[in-house]
């Protein structure tokens, strides 16, 4: 493939869309290719938007492949190609990004870049813990919540829920025992059992 169309998300406001787009440009560059402006169509992450973007890309002569920055957009694009009488992969290739199980059940099966879920979880937890640590230091420099935070947790729980004595966080280490349990109960209530 030498002329590849790209269906991108909104590059002006979405961090993930921008990162995927920059990764795509880097991959093309490594293969000695460029992405002309007319070969990039922006769309929302939706089937219909992928469909519409693919139709816009098909106006470009010589296109042999489409890379959609989500599987949902790729499936929309595949439908548009089918509706135009094009066969995948015989006439044009399509690749998505996400690794959604739905792609396995589409005809033909969607070629996709599967994200490493365990890596995303590890990075997400690290970001969350870093944010919580920065918040703890900003609260009063000693890791204590102002009195109202503990009271709010106790009020939400009503004081009647069982407490989870084993549940501890760096944010609650300096709270009285009654506030720790109330906050644990509020967290369980918020996230379900």
N, C-alpha and C positions, 0 to 999 in steps of 0.2 A: 504494500500500500504506500502510495506516495502523496495522495491527496485525501486527507482525512478531515471529516467534519466533526465539530465538537458541539455538544449540547451542554451548556454550562448553566449553573445557577446564577442568581443575581450577584454579580461581582462587586457591586458598589456597596453592599451592606452586609454580606454574609461572610464571616471568617472561614467556615469550612468550604464554601464555594470558591473563595479566593485561593485557599491552599490547594484544593484539587486542581484548579485551573493552572496554578503555577507549577504543580507537579506534572501536569500534562504537557505544558510548554517545555519543561526540562527534559521529559522523555522524548518528545519530538526532536528537540535539539540534539540529544545524544544519538539520534538516528539520522542526523543531517537534514531534518525537515523543519519547516516553519509552519505557522498557522496563520494564513491570511485572515484578515478581519471578516471577510465575507463567508468564511468557512466556520465561523463561530456564531451560534445562535443561543441567546440567553432564554431561560425559561424558569418557571417555578417547578418545584419538585412534585410534579403531578403527571398522571398518565396523559391527559389532554394536552398539557403544555409540551410534553415530549413529542406527542403526535404533531402538533402545530410546528414545533421547531424543526422536526425532520422534514416536513413539507417545504419549509423555507430553505433548508440546506440542499434539498434536491434540485433547487433552481441553479445550483452551481455545477457547471459541467465537469465531468471527470471524477466525481467523488466516488471512491471505492469502499469507504468505511466511515462509520459514525461511532464516536466515543461519547456516551452519555454519562454525566457525572452522578447519576443515580440509576439504580435498576428500574425504578418506577418510570423515569423518563425514557430509559432504553426500551421498556416494553411498549410505551406509547409510540416511540419511534418505529419499533418493529411492526406495529399495527399499521402505521401510515405507509410504510414500505410495502407491506402486503396489499393494502388497498390500492396502491399504485401499480400493482402487478410485478413488483420486484421480489426475487427469491433471496432468502438469507440462508447460507452465505454465498450462494452461487453468483448472484449479481452484486451484492453489497454485504459487507460485514458489519456487525453491531456488537459493541461491548459496553457493558454497564459497570457500575461501581456500587458495592455494598455487600453483595453475596446473599441477597434475599432468597429464601427458599422458593418463593413464587417463580423465580426464573427457571427452576428445575421442571416446572409443570407447564411452561409455555411451549408452544410449538412454532419453530424449533426452540430447543433449550437455549436460554440466554447465556452467553459467555460473559463472565463477570469477574471483577476484582473483589475478592472477599476480604473484608476487613478482619484483622486479628482481634476478636472480641476480648480475649484475655489481656492483650496489650492496652486496649482502650480502657478496660476496667482498672488496670494498674495505674495508668496515667490519671484517670479520673479521680481515683481515691487519693493519689498523691496530691493532686490539685486541691481537692476538698480539705485534706488534712493541713496543707500549707495555708489555705485560707482561714481555717479555724484557728490555727496557731497565731496567725497575724491578728485575727480578731481578738483572741485571748489577750495578746500583749497590748492591744489598743484599749481594751475595756478599762483597765486601771493600772496596767503595768505589773500586776501581781497575779493575774489570772482569776480574779473574782468578778462574778456578775454583780451589777448593782442589785439592791434588794428587790426591785420590782420584777426582775427577770424570774427569780425563783417563785415569787408570789403569783406571777402570771401562769407558770407551769402548774402550781398547786390548784389554782382556780379552774383551769381547763380540765383537770382530772377530777375535781370534786373531792379529792382525798379518799375516795372509796375504792379505787382500783388497786389490785395487788401490785406491790412494788417489785422491781427487779434489782435486787441488791448487788448482783454481779455486774450490772451495766454501769460502766464508768467511762468518763471522758475527761481529757485534760481540762476541758472547760468547766467541769463540775467538781474537780478535786477539792476545791476550797469551800464548797457550799456545805451548810449544815445537812445532816442526813435526811431530814424531812424534805428539803428542797431537792436533793439528788434524786430521791425516789419519785417525787412529783414530776421532775423533768423527764425521767425515764418513762414514766407512765404517759406523759404527753407525747413523747416520741413514738411509743408503741401505738397510741391512739391515732396519731397522724399518719403512720405508715401501715397500719393494720396489724393484725396478729399473725 
